Amino acid sequence: MILKLLPISILQCMLLSGGQVLMKYGLTKAGDFSWTWQYFLRLFTNWQFICCGLCYGAGSILWMYIIKHFPFSMAYPMVSLSYVMGMFAAIIFFHEQIPMTRWLGVFLIMSGCILIAK
């Protein structure tokens, strides 16, 4: 069962992480936050923010498939793989320096997913 769940979970996590990256780019491009129509017009006409919504939408549809066809106790922890992907996205797209304590956290998350998958 895990061999079926894992690739679908990885795709779903990629969509979530990709959505987060696109949201950050979109919010940065929209400028300083304000409760004005102009700000929200800039935000909702921004292609990165629109693609963020598409990623979230596709990820949500995939999540509905996952929780319908797999045990929830197995499927839900696999979402934590998106944290791991987010860490790599921070390095690749935002050139962030990641301290050793966060790498330890990534290791623990991946270890937990391996234990749950068994």
C-alpha positions as CSV (number, residue, x, y, z in Angstrom):
1,M,0.0,0.0,0.0
2,I,2.8,2.4,0.8
3,L,4.3,2.0,-2.7
4,K,1.0,3.4,-4.0
5,L,0.7,6.1,-1.4
6,L,4.2,7.4,-1.5
7,P,4.4,8.8,-5.1
8,I,1.0,10.4,-4.8
9,S,1.9,11.9,-1.4
10,I,5.2,13.3,-2.9
11,L,3.3,14.9,-5.7
12,Q,0.7,16.4,-3.3
13,C,3.6,17.8,-1.2
14,M,5.3,19.2,-4.2
15,L,2.1,21.0,-5.1
16,L,1.8,22.4,-1.5
17,S,5.4,23.5,-1.4
18,G,5.3,25.0,-4.9
19,G,2.2,26.9,-3.9
20,Q,4.0,28.3,-0.9
21,V,7.0,29.4,-3.0
22,L,4.7,31.0,-5.6
23,M,2.7,32.7,-2.8
24,K,5.9,34.3,-1.4
25,Y,6.9,35.5,-4.8
26,G,3.5,36.9,-5.4
27,L,3.2,38.6,-2.1
28,T,6.7,40.1,-2.6
29,K,5.7,41.4,-6.0
30,A,2.5,42.9,-4.7
31,G,4.4,45.4,-2.5
32,D,3.7,46.4,1.1
33,F,0.6,44.9,2.6
34,S,-2.4,47.2,3.0
35,W,-6.2,46.8,3.3
36,T,-6.8,48.6,0.1
37,W,-8.5,47.6,-3.2
38,Q,-5.3,48.5,-5.1
39,Y,-3.2,46.1,-3.1
40,F,-5.7,43.2,-3.6
41,L,-6.0,44.1,-7.3
42,R,-2.2,43.9,-7.6
43,L,-2.2,40.6,-5.7
44,F,-5.0,38.9,-7.6
45,T,-3.8,39.9,-11.0
46,N,-0.3,38.6,-10.2
47,W,0.6,35.4,-12.1
48,Q,2.6,34.0,-9.3
49,F,-0.3,34.4,-6.9
50,I,-2.8,32.9,-9.4
51,C,-0.5,29.9,-9.9
52,C,-0.2,29.5,-6.1
53,G,-4.0,29.1,-6.0
54,L,-3.8,26.6,-8.9
55,C,-1.2,24.5,-7.0
56,Y,-3.3,24.6,-3.8
57,G,-6.4,23.6,-5.8
58,A,-4.7,20.7,-7.5
59,G,-3.1,19.6,-4.2
60,S,-6.5,19.7,-2.5
61,I,-8.1,17.5,-5.1
62,L,-5.2,15.1,-4.8
63,W,-5.6,15.2,-1.0
64,M,-9.2,14.2,-1.4
65,Y,-8.2,11.2,-3.5
66,I,-5.5,10.2,-0.9
67,I,-7.8,10.3,2.1
68,K,-10.5,8.5,0.3
69,H,-8.3,5.6,-0.7
70,F,-5.7,5.2,2.0
71,P,-5.8,4.9,5.8
72,F,-5.8,8.4,7.3
73,S,-3.3,7.4,10.0
74,M,-0.9,6.7,7.1
75,A,-1.8,9.4,4.7
76,Y,-1.8,12.4,7.1
77,P,1.7,12.1,8.3
78,M,3.0,12.0,4.7
79,V,1.9,15.6,4.4
80,S,4.9,16.5,6.6
81,L,7.1,15.7,3.6
82,S,6.1,19.2,2.4
83,Y,8.1,20.7,5.3
84,V,11.2,18.9,3.9
85,M,10.5,20.1,0.4
86,G,9.9,23.6,1.8
87,M,13.4,23.5,3.4
88,F,14.9,22.7,0.0
89,A,12.8,25.4,-1.7
90,A,14.1,27.9,0.8
91,I,17.7,27.1,-0.2
92,I,17.0,26.9,-4.0
93,F,14.6,29.8,-4.5
94,F,15.4,32.2,-1.7
95,H,19.1,31.4,-1.0
96,E,18.5,30.9,2.7
97,Q,21.1,29.5,5.0
98,I,19.7,26.6,7.0
99,P,21.2,25.9,10.5
100,M,22.0,22.4,11.7
101,T,19.1,22.3,14.1
102,R,16.6,22.6,11.2
103,W,18.4,19.8,9.3
104,L,18.0,17.7,12.4
105,G,14.3,18.5,12.3
106,V,14.2,17.4,8.6
107,F,15.9,14.2,9.6
108,L,13.3,13.5,12.3
109,I,10.4,14.2,10.0
110,M,11.8,11.9,7.4
111,S,12.5,9.2,10.0
112,G,8.9,9.6,11.3
113,C,7.5,9.1,7.8
114,I,9.6,6.0,7.3
115,L,8.3,4.5,10.6
116,I,4.7,5.3,9.7
117,A,5.2,3.7,6.3
118,K,6.2,0.4,7.8
